[in-house]
Amino acid sequence: MKKDSILYKVVLLGILCSICGVLMSAVNSVTAPVIAEAAIAKEKDNLEKIYPGATFTEVTGYDDPTGLVTGVYDAEGEGTVYKIHAVGYNSSGFDFMVAFNTDGSVGGYVVISESETSGFGKRCFEDDYTNQIMGITSKDDAPLLSGATLTSTAVKNGISAAEALFNASNN
């Protein structure tokens, strides 16, 4: 076969692509655990606010029909943490985590990011409201705030989505 023939070039390209595919597969098998750990490390600071010192494992394969739950983490022996993205008054939305202890009580409520209106929607991320959230269980509705209806409804819907997942996995 001549080196300048099309068939030679096609075969050579096929061999090179196969070698590259095998190498990429090998690199992926080595880096996949590191990538998974990095994903948890990104969330670790917020997870640690809820369950300090716990060992966290990312849960995959959960089915949230609402689309509000963007991550689920199991805190070994403690409970389950749900990362939620909801949209309140500000159309860019906000992110928070809510955790349920193994007994179904709320183990934590942490705001990751928000840009809601001061004096109104921001109240959903302040101590008074946080204390109300901490007083509920996986069977209770989250409270609404007067004057912050859009934001507190979004928080309530996110917590309800997390409750549904928690209750379904703990029956």
Residue, then its C-alpha position, 0 to 999 in steps of 0.5 A: m500500500k502506498k503511503d500517499s493513497i487514500l486507503y493508507k491514510v484512512v487506515l492510519l487515521g483509524i489506528l490513531c483514533s483507536i489508540c487515542g480512544v484507549l488512552m482517553s479511556a485509561v485516563n478517565s478511569v484514573t481521574a473519575p474518582v478524583i472528579a467525583e471527590a472534587a464535586i463533593a469538595k466544591e459543596k463541602d464547605n456548605l455541607e460542613k455547616i450542616y453536619p460538621g465532620a461528617t463523611f459525605t457521599e453524593v447520591t445519584g439516580y434520584d428522581d425529582p419531578t419538580g426539577l428543584v433539587t440539584g444535588v443530594y448528599d448522604a451524611e453517613g449516620e447523620g442524615t441527607v442534605y438536599k441542594i435546591h435551586a428555586v426562583g423567587y422575586n428575583s428571576s435569577g433565583f437562589d440556591f440553598m441546602v436543607a438537611f433532614n436528620t435520620d429521624g426526619s427532623v430538619g438538620g440544617y438550612v443553609v443559604i448558598s447564594e441569593s439576591e432577593t429584595s432587602g427587607f422582603g425576600k431576604r427575610c427568608f434567609e435570616d435567623d427568624y425564618t431559619n429558626q422556623i425551618m429548623g422546627i419542622t420535620s419531613k412531614d410538615d409544610a415550610p412556613l410562608l412569610s407575609g410580604a415575601t410571598l414569592t420567595s417564601t413560596a419558592v423556599k417552601n416548594g424547594i423544601s417540599a421537593a426535598e421532603a418528597l425525596f427524603n420520605a420516599s427513600n425512608n419508607 
